[in-house]
Amino acid sequence: MPESRMQRFCKGLRNAFSLEDPLGPLTDEDRELLDKIACAIARRQMTIPAILLLESLRPLNYIGSQAMVFLRPFLTGIIHPGNYDRFTEIMERREGIAALVQAIEAEKTRTKELSQ
């Protein structure tokens, strides 16, 4: 028997306040993509502004990822569509911004050590 509207609503409401991520933990491929992004940010010497922006937008990570979906047609001419879609999925996750900030900080530390 198909689910009623109320059953679907209750099922969705249970997931809305769940602390577990339905997409699961970040994979090695996801972390590799975040490392590439962090390297590009560090190469442009934008680590501090990037970290400041990401930390201030952390509570709005899902809304930001949906804005990325909206901007996809304009940005996929510059960025590979597969990587863009994966990055959007990473930013939907609760730990996505934290993982990107950690990757940026690690890259910043690495480039600082190499320059000395």
Residue pairs with C-beta under 8 A, 6 or more apart in sequence:
3 11
15 22
19 94
21 93
21 94
21 95
23 89
23 92
23 93
25 95
26 34
26 90
26 93
26 95
26 96
26 99
29 86
30 86
30 90
30 99
31 99
31 103
33 83
33 86
33 87
33 90
34 90
34 99
34 100
34 103
35 103
35 107
37 87
37 100
37 103
38 100
38 103
38 104
38 106
38 107
39 107
41 47
41 50
41 104
41 107
42 104
42 107
42 108
42 111
47 104
47 105
47 107
47 108
50 104
51 101
51 104
51 105
54 97
54 100
54 101
54 104
55 97
55 101
57 64
57 97
58 97
58 98
61 91
61 92
61 93
61 94
61 96
61 97
62 92
64 91
65 88
65 89
65 91
65 92
65 96
68 75
68 84
68 87
68 88
68 91
69 88
72 81
72 84
72 85
72 88
75 84
76 84
90 96
90 99
90 100
91 97
91 100
